[in-house]
Amino acid sequence: MLLRALEQANTIAIGGHVKPDGDCTGSVTGLYQYIKENYPEKKTDMYLEEVPDSFRFIPSTEEIKHEVLEEKSYDLFITLDCGDKKRLGFSAVLFDKAKNTLCIDHHISNQAFAGENYIEPEASSTSELVYRLLDKDKISKTTAESLYLGIVHDTGVFQYSCTSPETMEAAAQLMRKGIDSEKIIQKTFFEKTYAQQQILGNALLESIRFMDKQCIVTTITRKQMRFFGVTTKDLEGIVSQMRNTKGVEVAILLYETDAQEFKVSLRSTDKVDVSKVAAYYGGGGHKKAAGVTMAGSRHDVINNLAVQIALQLDKE
């Protein structure tokens, strides 16, 4: 599917979701690098919001376009790791104008919004899906670094339940390309700035448990982010750390994006499918990792989430 689409297009755009994480960044830059190296005659552009600084060891991140300066009509727009068109953000206008569109994704909430779709909810990551679709002999070390980054981040360094034998085999093949896997894991997953450690500590300190201690929640306000000198990109990993709390089934991170508006990140262990909770309020994601934007006070948001979470916990 992917290779056929690439052969038929002369101009190609690649886009991913807003606030790009490791899998989004890895799949987009990995595919871009592959096309550049194996189809040099094709005009290819990447469109993403600013990526975390820790990902900038990937050379092609310097070539990412962060805004649409000209509404071009590409032969093919490939959307990666994006559950619906609105999640493309600023690049959605290019998706609409493209002659052909292709979506590669592993979000269970994806409704197959492109002309062609390759959606595998059971896959560990979109980066793993991209790896499956490429000619393995033509994957360079640089492409392998990007795809490995994506797999590492969406599997929590191979510890989440989405990690399959096929995931490990894909990672092994990427390692055989000569990448520095230890550096990728340390620099992009574990290493944090001092400010990131401070906001993490503060978030944990101010967290509360509810619903018979099966849920844990914390809120980060815009005022707190200014005080600690962090942005939303620095909040990655906080909700996953909260999920590690013994006895917790659902971890919830709320961070304020505007007055009476919060971005909600949800993580679960076994009993709750948080993608259903997020979808009820217009969001999406995976069974154990999902997100949504909700309006109202902090207490309104928590209470509304609790209603949907309770519906699943009560079935146990």
C-alpha positions as CSV (number, residue, x, y, z in Angstrom):
1,M,0.0,0.0,0.0
2,L,2.6,2.6,1.1
3,L,5.2,1.8,-1.5
4,R,2.6,1.8,-4.3
5,A,1.3,5.2,-3.1
6,L,4.9,6.6,-3.1
7,E,5.6,5.3,-6.6
8,Q,2.5,7.0,-8.0
9,A,3.1,10.4,-6.4
10,N,5.6,13.2,-7.4
11,T,4.8,15.5,-4.6
12,I,4.3,14.2,-1.0
13,A,3.4,15.8,2.3
14,I,3.7,14.0,5.6
15,G,1.8,15.2,8.7
16,G,1.2,14.1,12.3
17,H,-0.9,15.1,15.3
18,V,-0.6,18.3,17.3
19,K,1.8,18.3,20.2
20,P,4.0,15.6,18.6
21,D,5.3,12.8,20.9
22,G,8.0,10.2,20.3
23,D,5.9,8.0,18.0
24,C,4.5,10.9,16.0
25,T,8.0,12.4,15.5
26,G,9.7,9.1,14.9
27,S,7.2,7.8,12.3
28,V,7.1,11.2,10.4
29,T,10.8,11.8,10.3
30,G,11.5,8.1,9.7
31,L,9.3,7.9,6.6
32,Y,10.5,11.3,5.4
33,Q,14.1,10.1,5.6
34,Y,13.3,6.9,3.8
35,I,11.6,8.8,0.9
36,K,14.5,11.3,0.6
37,E,17.0,8.5,0.4
38,N,15.1,6.1,-1.9
39,Y,13.0,8.5,-4.0
40,P,15.3,11.6,-4.3
41,E,13.4,12.8,-7.4
42,K,10.2,13.3,-5.4
43,K,9.4,16.6,-3.6
44,T,8.6,15.7,0.0
45,D,7.7,18.0,2.9
46,M,7.0,17.3,6.6
47,Y,4.5,19.3,8.7
48,L,4.5,19.2,12.5
49,E,4.3,21.5,15.4
50,E,7.6,22.0,17.4
51,V,9.0,18.7,18.6
52,P,10.7,18.3,22.1
53,D,14.3,19.4,22.2
54,S,15.4,15.9,23.2
55,F,14.3,14.6,19.7
56,R,16.5,17.0,17.8
57,F,19.4,14.6,17.5
58,I,17.5,13.3,14.5
59,P,19.0,15.4,11.6
60,S,15.8,15.7,9.6
61,T,13.9,17.4,12.5
62,E,15.6,20.6,11.2
63,E,13.6,20.2,7.9
64,I,10.1,20.1,9.6
65,K,7.8,22.9,8.5
66,H,5.9,24.3,11.4
67,E,3.4,26.4,9.4
68,V,1.7,26.4,6.0
69,L,3.2,29.3,4.1
70,E,1.6,28.3,0.8
71,E,-1.5,26.1,0.4
72,K,0.0,23.6,-2.0
73,S,-1.8,20.8,-3.7
74,Y,0.3,17.7,-3.1
75,D,-0.2,14.5,-5.1
76,L,-0.2,12.6,-1.8
77,F,-0.7,13.5,1.9
78,I,0.3,10.8,4.4
79,T,-1.0,11.3,7.9
80,L,0.8,9.3,10.6
81,D,-0.2,8.6,14.2
82,C,-3.3,10.8,13.9
83,G,-6.7,9.5,15.0
84,D,-8.8,12.1,13.1
85,K,-8.3,15.0,10.6
86,K,-8.8,17.8,13.2
87,R,-5.8,16.4,15.1
88,L,-3.6,17.3,12.2
89,G,-3.9,20.9,13.3
90,F,-2.5,23.5,10.9
91,S,-1.6,21.0,8.2
92,A,-5.3,19.8,7.8
93,V,-5.7,22.3,5.0
94,L,-3.0,20.5,3.0
95,F,-4.7,17.2,3.7
96,D,-8.0,18.6,2.2
97,K,-6.3,19.9,-0.9
98,A,-4.2,16.7,-1.7
99,K,-5.2,14.6,-4.7
100,N,-4.8,11.4,-2.6
101,T,-4.5,10.7,1.1
102,L,-3.2,7.8,3.1
103,C,-3.5,7.3,6.9
104,I,-1.2,5.0,8.9
105,D,-2.2,4.7,12.5
106,H,-2.7,2.5,15.5
107,H,-5.4,4.4,17.4
108,I,-8.5,2.3,18.1
109,S,-10.6,5.5,17.8
110,N,-9.4,6.1,14.2
111,Q,-12.5,6.1,11.9
112,A,-10.5,5.7,8.6
113,F,-10.8,9.3,7.5
114,A,-8.3,9.1,4.6
115,G,-8.7,7.8,1.0
116,E,-6.6,4.8,1.9
117,N,-6.1,3.6,5.5
118,Y,-3.8,1.2,7.3
119,I,-5.0,1.1,10.8
120,E,-3.9,-1.6,13.2
121,P,-5.0,-0.9,16.8
122,E,-3.1,-3.9,18.2
123,A,0.3,-2.5,16.9
124,S,2.6,-1.0,19.5
125,S,3.1,2.2,17.5
126,T,2.7,3.9,14.2
127,S,6.5,3.7,13.9
128,E,6.2,-0.1,13.9
129,L,3.5,0.0,11.2
130,V,5.7,2.2,9.0
131,Y,8.6,-0.3,9.6
132,R,6.3,-3.1,8.4
133,L,5.5,-1.3,5.2
134,L,9.0,-0.3,4.1
135,D,11.5,-2.3,2.1
136,K,13.7,-3.5,5.0
137,D,16.8,-3.7,2.9
138,K,16.5,0.0,2.1
139,I,16.1,1.3,5.7
140,S,19.2,3.4,6.6
141,K,20.7,4.0,10.0
142,T,19.1,7.4,10.1
143,T,15.6,6.1,9.3
144,A,16.1,3.3,11.8
145,E,16.9,5.8,14.6
146,S,13.6,7.6,14.0
147,L,11.5,4.4,13.9
148,Y,13.2,3.0,17.0
149,L,12.5,6.3,18.8
150,G,8.8,6.0,18.0
151,I,8.6,2.3,19.1
152,V,10.5,3.1,22.4
153,H,8.2,5.9,23.4
154,D,4.9,4.2,22.6
155,T,5.9,1.0,24.4
156,G,7.4,2.7,27.4
157,V,10.7,1.2,26.6
158,F,9.1,-2.2,25.8
159,Q,7.2,-2.4,29.2
160,Y,3.6,-1.7,28.1
161,S,1.2,-4.5,27.1
162,C,1.2,-3.3,23.5
163,T,4.7,-4.7,23.1
164,S,4.4,-7.9,21.1
165,P,7.0,-10.4,19.8
166,E,6.7,-8.7,16.5
167,T,7.5,-5.3,18.2
168,M,10.7,-6.8,19.7
169,E,11.7,-8.3,16.3
170,A,11.2,-5.0,14.6
171,A,13.3,-3.2,17.3
172,A,16.0,-5.9,16.9
173,Q,16.2,-5.4,13.1
174,L,16.4,-1.6,13.6
175,M,19.2,-2.1,16.1
176,R,21.1,-4.1,13.5
177,K,21.3,-1.0,11.3
178,G,23.9,0.3,13.8
179,I,21.9,2.7,15.8
180,D,22.9,3.8,19.3
181,S,19.8,2.3,21.1
182,E,21.0,3.1,24.6
183,K,21.5,6.8,23.7
184,I,18.1,7.0,22.1
185,I,16.4,5.6,25.2
186,Q,18.4,7.6,27.8
187,K,18.4,10.9,26.0
188,T,14.7,10.9,24.9
189,F,12.9,8.8,27.5
190,F,14.6,8.9,30.8
191,E,16.7,12.1,30.9
192,K,14.9,15.2,32.2
193,T,15.8,18.8,32.7
194,Y,15.9,20.1,36.2
195,A,12.7,22.1,35.5
196,Q,11.0,18.9,34.3
197,Q,12.0,17.1,37.5
198,Q,10.6,20.0,39.5
199,I,7.2,20.0,37.8
200,L,7.1,16.2,38.1
201,G,7.8,16.4,41.8
202,N,5.2,19.1,42.3
203,A,2.6,17.2,40.3
204,L,3.1,14.1,42.4
205,L,3.1,16.0,45.7
206,E,-0.2,17.7,44.9
207,S,-1.9,14.6,43.5
208,I,-4.9,13.1,45.2
209,R,-6.5,9.7,45.1
210,F,-10.3,9.1,44.9
211,M,-12.8,6.3,44.1
212,D,-11.5,4.1,46.9
213,K,-7.9,5.0,45.9
214,Q,-8.3,3.4,42.5
215,C,-7.8,6.7,40.7
216,I,-5.1,9.4,41.1
217,V,-5.3,12.9,39.6
218,T,-3.2,16.0,39.6
219,T,-3.6,19.4,38.0
220,I,-1.0,21.7,36.5
221,T,-2.1,25.3,36.0
222,R,-0.6,27.9,33.6
223,K,0.6,29.8,36.6
224,Q,2.6,26.8,37.8
225,M,4.1,26.2,34.3
226,R,5.2,29.8,34.3
227,F,6.7,29.5,37.8
228,F,8.7,26.4,36.9
229,G,9.6,27.7,33.5
230,V,8.1,24.7,31.6
231,T,5.8,24.3,28.6
232,T,3.4,21.5,27.8
233,K,6.2,19.6,26.0
234,D,7.8,19.3,29.5
235,L,4.9,17.5,31.0
236,E,5.4,14.2,29.1
237,G,5.8,11.2,31.3
238,I,4.1,12.7,34.4
239,V,0.9,10.8,34.0
240,S,2.7,7.5,33.3
241,Q,4.7,8.0,36.5
242,M,1.4,8.5,38.4
243,R,0.1,5.2,37.0
244,N,2.9,3.4,38.7
245,T,1.2,4.1,42.1
246,K,0.3,0.9,43.8
247,G,-3.4,0.1,43.7
248,V,-4.2,2.7,41.0
249,E,-6.3,1.7,38.0
250,V,-6.5,5.1,36.3
251,A,-4.1,8.0,36.4
252,I,-5.3,11.5,35.3
253,L,-3.3,14.6,34.5
254,L,-5.1,17.8,33.9
255,Y,-3.1,20.8,32.6
256,E,-4.7,24.1,32.0
257,T,-4.7,25.4,28.4
258,D,-7.1,28.3,28.9
259,A,-9.6,29.7,31.4
260,Q,-12.0,26.9,32.3
261,E,-10.3,24.5,29.8
262,F,-8.0,21.5,30.5
263,K,-6.1,19.1,28.4
264,V,-6.7,15.7,30.0
265,S,-4.2,12.8,29.8
266,L,-5.4,9.4,30.9
267,R,-3.5,6.2,31.6
268,S,-4.8,2.9,32.9
269,T,-3.5,-0.5,34.1
270,D,-6.0,-3.3,33.5
271,K,-9.6,-2.7,34.4
272,V,-10.5,0.5,32.5
273,D,-10.4,1.3,28.8
274,V,-9.6,5.0,28.9
275,S,-10.1,5.4,25.2
276,K,-13.9,4.9,25.8
277,V,-13.7,7.5,28.6
278,A,-12.0,10.0,26.3
279,A,-14.2,9.2,23.3
280,Y,-17.3,10.0,25.4
281,Y,-16.1,13.6,25.8
282,G,-14.8,13.9,22.2
283,G,-11.3,12.6,22.6
284,G,-9.6,9.4,21.7
285,G,-6.5,7.2,22.0
286,H,-5.8,3.6,23.1
287,K,-7.2,1.3,25.8
288,K,-4.5,2.2,28.3
289,A,-3.5,5.7,27.0
290,A,-5.9,8.4,25.8
291,G,-6.5,12.1,25.9
292,V,-9.2,14.7,25.5
293,T,-9.8,18.5,26.0
294,M,-12.6,19.4,28.4
295,A,-14.2,22.6,29.5
296,G,-15.2,23.6,33.0
297,S,-13.6,23.9,36.4
298,R,-11.1,21.4,37.6
299,H,-13.7,19.8,39.8
300,D,-16.2,19.7,37.0
301,V,-13.7,17.9,34.7
302,I,-12.7,15.4,37.4
303,N,-16.3,14.7,38.4
304,N,-17.3,14.1,34.7
305,L,-14.4,11.7,34.2
306,A,-15.2,9.9,37.4
307,V,-18.7,9.1,36.1
308,Q,-17.4,7.3,33.0
309,I,-14.6,5.6,34.9
310,A,-17.1,4.3,37.5
311,L,-19.2,2.7,34.8
312,Q,-16.3,0.4,34.0
313,L,-15.0,-0.2,37.5
314,D,-18.5,-1.1,38.7
315,K,-18.6,-3.9,36.2
316,E,-15.6,-5.6,37.9
